[in-house]
Amino acid sequence: MEPDVLTFGVSKLGNSAEEYEDAVSSSSEGRRFAIADGATQTSFADRWSQIVSLEFIMNPPSDEPLDKRWTKWLLPLQEAWSSGIPWDTLPWFAAEKARAGACTTLLALEFTPSSTTNDGPGRTLWRRMLGVAKPAAMNWRAEAVGDSCLFHVRDDRLIRSFPLERPTQFTHSPALFTTNPGQNALVCKHIKTLKGDCQPGDLFLLMTDALAKWFLQRHVVGEKPWQTLREVNDEMMFNLFVIQQRDEGRIDNDDTTLMIIRWPEQEGANS
């Protein structure tokens, strides 16, 4: 079973597409996904968010204690970021700012097949007769630094919001991965994790902070914002939606990124 995946992004009003600092990546087999939001106030944040999100897809951290596996994983990425900076051509003030490093959020999501899905016909029949919930088709694990968010929707109901659950939790100073090894040692001690199961028909929405805050604000007042977002099917529709919400003061003026992951209604579809 493979999901349908769509991604959309809109630059901050007044910025060009080249100034877009969010990044989004997904594996070809539909098992790993990442979204990152480079911090505008830092230098070459677009490069840093792209490196971090893409590396999670290609080479995720090894299975070690949480803080150690992330600090070890980040070290070569920090070197890759630095090696791509044109230090020799930067004005002195730009070089000084770049030496302070770049920062980014990261929301990483990985799906793995459930070991409980291989029931034989007899056991499946008994489950139906006894009304026992069917086993998960997939399991998932998410890890996050910062305020890029994951929303898990099932049967038209929001069942998970991660790592933030309320619009009031958004601040101007979220935790961030940086290109500074010393700072990351502290950040990696506070990485948030969440696990869950995935059933056919489930919807997962990954988004950077401006859209995530809008999502939670709409949910708090009783709306179902996922119904609006899951109808988005092309870049133009997403652009118009973001522009309208910005004009109405509902979405902050910031780079805005959305990833929609739809799992098929039936196992075996899209496989």
MARZA-762635 format. One record per residue: residue in three letters; x, y, z of N, C-alpha, C in turn. Coordinates in steps of 0.02 Angstrom, whole numbers, plus 50000, padded with zeros to 5 digits. Each point is the difference from the previous one (the first is absolute). Example, Ala and Ser with C-alpha at 12.3 -4.5 7.8 and 13.67 -1.06 7.14 Angstrom:
Ala506604971650390499555005950000500455006050000Ser499825005349964500425005950003499615005550037
END
This chain:
Met500424994050000499585006050000500445006250000Glu499875004549954500365006349996499525005950002Pro500195005550030499565005750004500045004549939Asp499495004149991500035005549952500295006050038Val500485003349970500355005550033499995006249956Leu499805005650029500015006549966500375005050044Thr500395004449969500355005350038499895006749965Phe499935005150042499895006849974500385005050043Gly500205005549970500355005150038499895006949971Val499955005050043499915006949980500515004350038Ser500365004249964500495004450032499665005550041Lys500375002650046499775005850039499855005849953Leu499455003550012499825005749959500565005149999Gly500215002049940500545004749993500674996749985Asn500024993450007500614996249985499924996349933Ser500564998849967500004996149939500034992650016Ala499894995949948500044992850010500694997950022Glu500525003749979500694998550019500135001250074Glu499565003850033500085001550071499604995350045Tyr499684995249969499604995050037500464995650042Glu499864999550066500464996750045499724993650032Asp499394998049981499734993650022500294994549955Ala499954993850024500224994349960499554994150016Val499894995849950499584994150009500294994349958Ser500014994050029500294994249966499594993850015Ser500004995249953499664993750011500364994549962Ser499984993950028500334994349968499564997449944Ser500314996949950499644997749941499494994550017Glu500144996150052499554994550018499455002350050Gly500005006450017499475002550043500044997750072Arg500614999750027500084997850069500315005350045Arg500395004649973500315005250041499825006949971Phe499865004750045499795006749981500335005050048Ala500165005949974500305005150042499795006949975Ile499905004550048499855007049984500415004350048Ala500305005449973500445004250040499875007349983Asp500125004250049499885007249993500635003850020Gly500385002349951500605003850015499855006750032Ala500385001850051499885006250037500255006049960Thr499555004649983500165005649957500565004350027Gln500045000750066500495004550029500714997249997Thr500094993849976500664997149995500224999549927Ser500654999449989500285000049932499974993149968Phe499834999949936499994993849960499564994750034Ala499435002450028499544995450034499664995449950Asp499905002449938499694995749950500444993949986Arg500645001149995500464994549988499994995150058Trp499975002450061500004995750059499364995950005Ser499435003149988499374996350003499974994649946Gln500265001549941500014995049946500454994150017Ile500595001550027500474994650018499704995450052Val499715002950052499744996050056499404995849978Ser499545002949963499414996249980500184994449950Leu500435001549953500174995049950500424994350030Glu500445001750046500424994850031499584995150041Phe499475002550032499574995450037499694994849953Ile499825002149940499704995449952500514994949975Met500605002449985500514995749970500384995850051Asn500105002950059500434996750050499785002150070Pro499454997250025499745002050066500484998250056Pro499935003150058500454998450057499964992750019Ser500554997450024500024993050023499614999350065Asp499844993850017499594998750059500434999850062Glu500095006050030500395000850062499585004250048Pro500255001050061499655004650045499875006749965Leu499435002950013499735005549960500505005749990Asp500295002750054500445005849991500634998249962Lys500294994150014500624998049968499914998949925Arg499454996749982499914998449929499905006249958Trp499695005150028499905006149961500635004349998Thr500365000650055500615004149999500514996849952Lys500074993450001500464996649955499795000949927Trp499364999549989499725000649932500115007049972Leu499965005150042500055006949977500715002149982Leu500504996950030500695002249991500215000649926Pro499934994849959500205000749930499565004949962Leu499395001050022499565004849966500235007150012Gln500255001350061500285006650015500605001549956Glu500414994849990500595000949957499795001149927Ala499484996449978499765000849931499725007149990Trp499655002650050499735006849995500575005049994Ser500504999450042500565004750000500394999849935Ser500094993949973500404999449940499665003049939Gly499355001050004499645002949943499925007550004Ile500275003250052499955007250007500585003349962Pro499875005049958500535003349963500385005150043Trp500364997450049500325004350049500455005349969Asp500364998249947500495004649970499685006049966Thr499384999449981499675005449963499505004050043Leu499904997950062499535003550044500305006450027Pro499625005550002500225006050036500134998150074Trp500435003850033500204998250068499404999450046Phe499515004549993499424999850046499574993849987Ala499954998149935499614994049984500374993750025Ala500665000149996500394994350024499934999350075Glu500005005650036499924999850073499324997050018Lys499485002149964499344997350015499974992549984Ala500324998049945499994993049981500374995750051Arg500535002750029500384996250051499574998650061Ala499505004250012499554998850056499554994049987Gly499964998049937499644993849983499295001049975Ala499724994649975499314999949977499594995650045Cys499345001049999499544996250044499404997649960Thr499724994450022499404997449968499604995650048Thr499354999849990499594994950033500074993549960Leu499754994650028499964993849963499434995850029Leu499564997849956499504995050018500134993949955Ala500174994450030500184993949964499494994650016Leu499754996749947499484994950007500204993849962Glu499944994250033500174993749966499464994850014Phe499814996449947499514994650004500354993349994Thr499784995150039500264993249995499414995250000Pro500064994449963499454995149999499864997250070Ser499384999150016499814997150064500104992549999Ser500274997250053500104992750004499364996450016Thr499455003750011499364996850019499514999849943Thr500235001649939499525000449945499934993549961Asn500394994950016500004993949961499534994650028Asp499435002050023499514995150024499754995749942Gly499894993650013499724995649950499255001249993Pro499674996849951499285001049989499594998250061Gly500214994750036499614997950059500005005350054Arg500595002750014500045005150053499645006349979Thr500055001849936499655006049976499254999250008Leu499734994049986499294998850008499795000650072Trp500394997150046499835000550071500025007250023Arg500475003949975500035007150020499345003549980Arg499774998549941499385003349977499414997750041Met499964993550015499434997450038499985002750071Leu500595000750030500045002350069500035007650006Gly500055003449943500035007350003500665002650025Val500534996149992500665002150022500305004749949Ala500315005450023500305004849954500534996649957Lys500015001749937500504997149956500695002650018Pro500534996049989500675002250017500235005549954Ala500505003850023500265005549960500324997549936Ala499895003749946500334998449937500735002150002Met500135005750032500675002750006500085003050070Asn500625000550021500165003950059500405006149977Trp499975005450039500395005949983500335002950061Arg500555003449987500375003450053500195007049975Ala499885005050040500185006949982500475002850053Glu500475004149977500465003550044500025007349978Ala500055004550048499955007149982500465004350042Val500275005049967500345005650032499675006349971Gly499725004150044499695006149976499254999449992Asp499715004349957499285000749996499694998149933Ser500374996449959499674996849942499594994150027Cys499404999149974499524995550033499744994449955Leu499784994750033499684994249970499294999550027Phe499524998949956499314998850020499764993549968His499724995550042499774993449978499244999950005Val499684998849943499275000149996499754993149981Arg499494997650037499684993649985499255000650008Asp499634997549952499275000350003499755007150012Asp500325004749964499825007150004500065002950070Arg500504997450037500125002450068500755000650012Leu500205005550030500705001050017500184995850061Ile500464995249991500184995650056500705001350027Arg500425003649963500675001750024500205006849975Ser500305003950044500295006549982500695000250033Phe500545000849959500674999250025500495004649964Pro500465003350035500134999750072499585005050040Leu499645004549965499595005050035499274998049994Glu499615001850052499304998150001499535006050006Arg500275005950014499595006050008500335005949964Pro499615004549972500305005749965500405004550045Thr499855000050065500375004250046500714997550014Gln500164994049977500674997250011500525002649950Phe499785003349947500475002849952500335006250030Thr500675000449993500375005750025500475002549946His500355005450015500495002749953500694996950009Ser500074995450047500664997050013499944992450010Pro499794996249949499954992750007500704996950003Ala500044993950024500644996449997500184998849927Leu500655000249985500234999349931500644996049996Phe500064996049948500654997149983500435005449970Thr500635000350020500455005149974500614996849968Thr500405004249968500644997649973500555000650052Asn499815001550061500485000650055499964993750043Pro500524995850000499974993650037499865000950074Gly500285005250031499905001050071499285001450017Gln499665004049959499305001450013499564993949988Asn500164996049950499604994149985500034994850056Ala500554999750036500064995350055499455001250051Leu499825006350011499465001750046499324998849969Val499925002049937499364999349966499804992649996Cys500484995649986499854993049989499764996450063Lys500105003050058499754997150062499255001150007His499715004349958499305001850007499604998549937Ile500244995349959499624997949941499364996550023Lys499465001649967499354996950017499864994249952Thr499704994750026499844994149960499284997950012Leu499714996849950499324997450007499934994149953Lys499644994850023499884994149959499254998949993Gly499804996749947499304998549989499914994649948Asp499374998449986499844995149949499655003449942Cys500024996749944499705002749938499534994949971Gln499385002049985499514995749969499865002449929Pro499764995549956499805002249934499515005950004Gly500125005049958499575005950000500245005650044Asp500524998950040500255005350044500325005649959Leu499965006050029500285006049969500525003050048Phe500605001549973500525003450038500165006649966Leu500025005350040500155006749974500625002650036Leu500515001749963500615003050028500035007249976Met500175004650045500015007049979500465004150044Thr500265005449971500425004650038499555004550043Asp500325004150042499645003050056499425004649982Ala500065004049947499465004749984499354996349986Leu500054994749961499404996149983499784995850059Ala500474997250039499834995950058499625004150052Lys500205006250009499665004350048499295001449976Trp499925001449936499335001049971499584993850011Phe500284994149988499644993650007499734999350071Leu500425001150049499784999250070499515005450021Gln500075006049974499525005350015499314998349973Arg499974997349940499354998149972499704994050038His500434995350020499764994250036499735001950069Val500315004650033499795002250067499295002849998Val499815003249946499335003049997499494995249969Gly500194993649994499524994949979499994998449926Glu500455003049961500034998549929500414993749987Lys499974997649939500404994249979500465002349943Pro500565003150017500425003049948500294994949951Trp500054993750021500264994949954499544999149940Gln499365001550008499544999449944500175004949945Thr500235005950020500215005149951500654998049966Leu500484997750040500674998649973500014993849957Arg499604995050016500034993849960499685000949931Glu499655005649990499725001549934500515003549955Val500565002250028500515003349960500344994849955Asn500015001249935500294995149955500515002949951Asp500135006550003500535002749958500285006350032Glu500575002349973500365005650029499605006549997Met499645001049946499615006149994499455000450053Met499664994450012499484999950051500295001550069Phe500594997250015500315001450064500215007350005Asn500295002749947500205007050001499405004650014Leu499454998749966499415004250009499734999450071Phe500014993950027499764999050068500435003950050Val500674999549994500455003550046499925007549994Ile499965002649938499925007249990499365002550032Gln499464996349990499365002150030500035000150076Gln500304994850029500044999750073500465005450028Arg500535001649964500435005650021499635006649997Asp499635001049946499615006249993499495000850056Glu499744994450023499505000250054500325000050069Gly500674999950002500365000250064499994993650038Arg499874994449966499954993550034500664996149998Ile500415001349950500654996649994500555005350001Asp500494999050043500565004750004500395000149934Asn500285005849985500395000849939500684996850009Asp500064993849977500624996250007500004994849944Asp500594997249986500014994349954499514994750027Thr499604997349955499454995550021500034993649959Thr500074994350035500104993749966499524994750027Leu499744995949954499524994750017500204993649964Met499994994550037500064993349971499384996050019Ile499674997249951499404995950011500184992849985Ile499894995650048500134992849992499344996350009Arg499744997249946499364996350002500144992649991Trp499814996050050500064992849993499384997249967Pro500084995249955499414997349964499494997150048Glu499385000049978499454997350040500074992550009Gln500274996549951500074992850003500734998049996Glu500204995350043500674997349995500104996749933Gly500595001149972500154997349935499915005049944Ala499615005350013499935005349950500665003749993Asn500165002149940500615003649984500624995950012Ser499964993550011500584995950012500254996849936
END
